[in-house]
Amino acid sequence: MGYKVSTEKMDEILKGLSGQYKVFGPKWDRPHKNVRFAELKSVSEIVMDRQSNFSIKEVFYPISQVMFYFKGEEVEPSEVAEDRDLLIFARACDINSIKRLDKIFLDNGENNSDYFYARMRKKVKFALIECGGFENCFCVSTNSNETDDYAFAVKIAEDILVEAKDDAFAGLFAGCEAADYQPEFVKENTKKVTVPEIKKENLKAVSELEYWKKFDDKCIGCGGCNTVCGTCSCFDTVDVVYTEGSSDGERKRVWSSCMLDSFTETAGGAKSRATHGANMRFKVFHKFYDFKSRFGTDWNMCVGCGRCEMRCPQEISFIDTVNELAEECKNI
């Protein structure tokens, strides 16, 4: 069903939902002068004219997450503080990024899902924001420009057009003016990516390309690209002891990054990847070969949101990196 809804009516609906849901969307974080997913009080807070600087994942996969508390030999599991479910207004590429995280955390083993991810993920529903694309996007190249994983879709303008796909939400719009609306998806991006032809038989040759060495000096290993990426999932596990000499504390997991110098460091100081070029190779392989090979999907890990393009302090273009690699692979 399609509807035309005023901003005031949509805010009334959001207020009514607040008993069951915490509602999130891309919103100005004015003290830090960026856009990130934060709790909404009004649909007018949703930023429409630019992409969020940070991805959707931090809403339910927090940067720092307590796994359990320990006191002597006793262990107390952590609990989710918020009883309400989560309704997240998001664009297609962001919703598709969660599809990738679901594979990693829920399907990466013999039906052994990640407990901490699963307990938050089951609380999430999406409200699709119709999107016209942004400067650094290449979602069409990664087939991430469309999705049907949403409870309802919105096109936000002076009046709001709504498609209520989930029957559980359709009743919220009863009495609103009917409208013939279905969301439109991005059909073409300004920027395009050619996915490299990396196959098992040429994997070693691609790994040994001189091409990767160009990043040894250019990349500084800050990990910023991973931090804003919607599909990066790596974390470190850290024990925090509350006071020196105490046996009381907590174990938490904290986001990490495959681009950090310390990421593959083991006891004794050995590293399986010792250069920034090797880390870049690992990241690109993960996005455009490893993930697809591991899970047998017909889609790669990268969703083409382009946030890494915006974030890199060295202005390393991930789009150029992937396109140049595609050309290199043609010569192997």
GIHU-V924912 format. One record per pair of residues at least 24 apart in sequence whose ideal C-beta (glycine too) atoms are under 8 Angstrom apart, sorted by the first residue. I is the first residue (numbers start at 0). J is the second residue. D is the distance in Angstrom with one decimal. If there is no record, write none. Layout:
# GIHU-V924912
{{I/J/D} {I/J/D}}
This chain:
# GIHU-V924912
{{0/162/7.3} {0/163/5.0} {0/169/5.7} {0/172/7.3} {0/177/7.5} {1/160/6.9} {1/161/6.7} {1/162/5.3} {1/163/7.8} {1/177/6.6} {1/178/4.5} {1/179/5.6} {1/180/3.7} {1/181/7.0} {2/160/7.4} {2/161/4.6} {2/163/6.9} {2/172/4.5} {2/175/4.2} {2/176/6.4} {2/177/6.3} {2/178/5.6} {2/180/7.5} {3/158/5.3} {3/159/7.3} {3/160/6.0} {3/161/7.6} {3/175/6.7} {3/176/4.4} {3/177/7.7} {3/178/4.3} {3/180/7.8} {4/158/6.8} {4/159/4.6} {4/160/7.7} {4/161/5.5} {4/172/6.5} {4/175/5.1} {4/176/7.8} {5/158/6.0} {5/159/7.2} {6/41/7.5} {6/42/6.0} {6/43/5.7} {6/158/7.8} {6/159/6.6} {8/175/6.5} {9/42/4.5} {9/153/7.8} {9/159/5.4} {9/161/8.0} {10/40/7.9} {10/41/4.9} {10/42/6.0} {10/43/7.6} {12/171/5.0} {12/172/7.4} {13/39/6.8} {13/40/7.7} {13/41/7.2} {13/42/6.5} {15/171/7.1} {16/86/6.4} {16/171/7.5} {17/83/8.0} {18/83/7.6} {19/83/6.0} {19/84/6.1} {20/83/5.6} {20/84/5.1} {20/85/6.4} {20/86/4.2} {20/124/7.6} {21/81/6.4} {21/83/5.1} {21/84/7.6} {21/85/5.5} {21/86/7.3} {22/86/4.9} {22/87/7.8} {22/88/7.4} {23/58/5.1} {23/85/6.5} {23/86/7.2} {23/87/4.7} {23/88/6.9} {24/87/6.8} {24/88/3.5} {24/89/7.3} {24/126/7.9} {24/128/7.5} {25/50/7.7} {25/51/4.0} {25/88/7.3} {25/89/7.7} {25/128/7.9} {36/87/6.8} {36/89/7.7} {39/88/7.1} {42/88/7.9} {42/153/7.6} {42/155/6.8} {42/159/6.8} {45/88/5.8} {45/128/6.9} {45/155/6.3} {47/128/7.8} {47/155/5.8} {49/133/6.9} {50/133/4.5} {50/135/7.5} {50/136/7.4} {50/304/7.3} {50/305/7.4} {50/306/7.2} {50/309/7.6} {52/227/6.5} {52/306/7.1} {52/309/6.8} {52/310/7.5} {53/226/7.8} {53/227/5.6} {53/306/7.6} {54/93/6.6} {54/96/6.4} {54/227/6.0} {54/228/6.4} {54/229/3.6} {54/304/7.1} {54/306/6.5} {55/87/6.2} {55/89/5.2} {55/93/4.2} {55/94/7.7} {55/96/6.5} {55/97/6.6} {55/229/5.9} {56/96/6.9} {56/97/7.1} {56/100/6.4} {56/229/5.6} {58/85/6.3} {58/87/5.8} {58/123/7.8} {59/85/6.0} {59/119/4.0} {59/120/6.4} {59/122/6.9} {59/123/5.7} {60/100/6.9} {60/116/6.3} {60/119/6.9} {60/232/7.7} {62/253/6.8} {62/254/5.1} {63/251/5.8} {63/252/7.7} {63/253/4.9} {63/254/7.7} {64/115/6.2} {64/251/6.0} {64/252/5.4} {64/253/7.7} {65/249/5.2} {65/250/7.4} {65/251/4.8} {66/115/6.3} {66/236/7.6} {66/249/7.8} {66/250/4.9} {66/251/6.1} {66/252/6.1} {67/249/7.1} {67/250/5.6} {68/248/7.4} {68/249/4.8} {68/250/8.0} {69/246/7.2} {69/247/6.9} {69/248/5.9} {69/249/7.0} {69/250/7.0} {70/246/7.1} {70/247/4.8} {71/246/5.1} {71/247/7.4} {77/249/7.9} {79/118/6.1} {79/119/6.8} {79/122/7.9} {83/122/7.8} {84/122/4.4} {84/123/7.2} {84/124/6.7} {85/119/7.8} {85/122/5.2} {85/123/4.9} {85/124/7.2} {86/124/5.3} {86/125/7.6} {86/126/6.1} {86/150/7.4} {87/123/6.4} {87/124/7.4} {87/125/5.6} {87/126/7.0} {88/125/7.8} {88/126/4.6} {88/127/8.0} {88/128/5.4} {88/153/7.2} {89/125/5.7} {89/126/7.4} {89/127/7.0} {89/128/6.3} {90/127/7.4} {90/128/5.1} {90/130/4.2} {91/127/6.7} {91/130/6.3} {91/138/6.9} {91/143/6.7} {91/144/5.7} {91/145/5.7} {91/146/4.6} {91/184/6.0} {91/185/7.5} {92/130/7.8} {92/136/7.1} {92/138/4.5} {92/143/4.9} {92/144/7.0} {92/229/7.5} {92/302/4.6} {92/303/6.3} {92/304/4.7} {93/229/5.9} {93/302/7.8} {93/304/6.9} {94/125/5.2} {94/127/6.8} {94/146/4.7} {94/148/5.5} {94/149/6.6} {95/138/8.0} {95/143/4.2} {95/146/5.6} {95/302/4.9} {96/143/7.7} {96/229/3.1} {96/230/5.0} {96/302/4.8} {96/304/6.9} {97/123/7.5} {97/229/7.5} {98/146/7.8} {98/148/7.0} {99/229/7.7} {99/230/4.3} {99/290/7.1} {99/300/5.4} {99/302/6.9} {100/229/7.8} {100/230/6.4} {100/232/5.8} {102/290/7.5} {102/294/5.1} {102/296/7.1} {103/232/4.9} {103/290/8.0} {104/232/6.8} {106/294/6.7} {107/293/7.8} {115/252/7.4} {124/149/7.9} {124/150/4.7} {124/165/7.5} {125/149/4.5} {125/150/6.4} {126/150/6.2} {126/151/5.6} {126/152/7.1} {126/153/6.2} {127/151/7.4} {127/152/4.0} {127/153/7.0} {127/182/5.9} {128/152/7.8} {128/153/6.1} {128/155/6.9} {129/153/6.8} {129/154/4.2} {129/155/7.6} {129/182/4.7} {129/183/6.2} {129/184/8.0} {130/184/7.6} {130/185/6.1} {131/185/6.7} {132/185/4.5} {132/187/7.9} {132/188/5.6} {132/189/7.4} {133/305/7.0} {134/189/6.6} {134/190/7.7} {134/305/7.6} {135/190/6.6} {135/305/3.1} {135/306/7.6} {135/308/4.1} {135/309/5.8} {135/318/7.7} {136/185/7.3} {136/188/5.2} {136/189/7.8} {136/190/7.0} {136/303/6.1} {136/304/6.5} {136/305/4.9} {137/188/5.1} {137/190/5.0} {137/191/6.0} {137/192/4.7} {137/303/4.0} {137/305/6.3} {137/318/6.1} {138/185/6.0} {138/188/6.5} {138/302/6.3} {138/303/4.0} {138/304/6.9} {139/185/6.1} {139/186/6.9} {139/187/6.0} {139/188/5.1} {139/191/7.4} {139/303/7.3} {140/188/6.9} {140/191/5.3} {140/192/4.0} {140/193/7.5} {140/194/7.1} {140/303/5.7} {141/192/7.0} {141/194/7.6} {141/298/7.3} {141/299/6.0} {141/301/5.4} {141/302/5.5} {141/303/3.9} {142/298/5.6} {143/298/7.4} {143/302/3.8} {143/303/5.5} {143/304/7.9} {144/184/5.2} {144/185/4.5} {144/186/7.5} {144/303/7.9} {145/184/4.4} {152/181/7.7} {152/182/4.2} {154/180/6.8} {154/182/6.7} {188/303/7.5} {190/305/7.3} {190/318/5.5} {192/303/6.7} {192/318/5.7} {192/321/5.2} {192/322/6.1} {193/321/7.4} {193/322/5.5} {193/325/4.2} {194/287/5.9} {194/299/6.5} {194/321/7.4} {194/325/6.8} {195/283/7.8} {195/287/5.7} {195/288/7.8} {195/321/6.5} {195/324/4.7} {195/325/4.4} {195/327/7.8} {195/328/4.8} {196/325/7.2} {196/328/5.0} {196/329/7.5} {197/284/7.0} {197/287/6.4} {197/288/4.2} {197/328/6.5} {199/292/7.6} {201/328/7.1} {201/331/5.1} {202/288/7.4} {204/331/4.8} {205/284/8.0} {205/324/7.7} {205/327/7.5} {205/328/6.1} {205/331/6.5} {206/280/6.5} {206/284/7.7} {208/324/8.0} {208/327/5.6} {210/323/7.0} {210/324/6.7} {210/327/5.2} {211/276/4.0} {211/277/6.8} {211/279/6.3} {211/280/4.7} {212/274/7.7} {212/276/5.0} {213/276/7.0} {214/274/8.0} {214/275/5.2} {214/276/4.2} {214/278/7.9} {214/279/4.3} {214/315/7.2} {215/274/5.0} {215/275/5.3} {215/276/4.5} {216/275/7.7} {217/275/7.6} {217/313/5.7} {217/315/6.1} {218/258/7.1} {218/275/3.9} {218/276/7.5} {218/278/7.3} {218/279/6.0} {218/313/6.3} {218/315/6.2} {219/275/7.4} {219/312/7.1} {219/313/6.0} {220/258/5.6} {220/259/5.8} {220/260/4.9} {220/275/5.2} {220/278/6.8} {221/258/7.2} {221/312/6.5} {222/255/7.7} {222/256/3.1} {222/258/4.7} {222/259/4.9} {223/307/8.0} {223/310/4.6} {223/311/6.4} {223/312/6.7} {224/256/8.0} {224/258/6.4} {224/282/7.6} {224/306/8.0} {224/307/3.9} {224/310/5.8} {224/311/5.9} {224/317/7.0} {225/254/7.8} {225/255/7.9} {225/256/3.8} {225/257/6.5} {225/258/5.8} {225/282/7.7} {226/254/6.8} {226/256/6.8} {226/310/7.3} {227/306/4.2} {227/307/6.5} {227/309/7.4} {227/310/4.8} {228/304/7.8} {228/306/6.4} {228/307/6.1} {229/302/6.3} {229/304/5.9} {229/306/7.4} {230/286/7.4} {230/300/5.2} {230/301/6.6} {230/302/6.3} {231/256/7.2} {231/257/7.7} {233/257/5.9} {233/262/7.6} {257/281/5.6} {257/282/5.7} {257/285/7.3} {258/282/6.4} {279/320/7.2} {283/320/6.5} {283/321/6.6} {283/324/6.4} {287/321/6.8}}
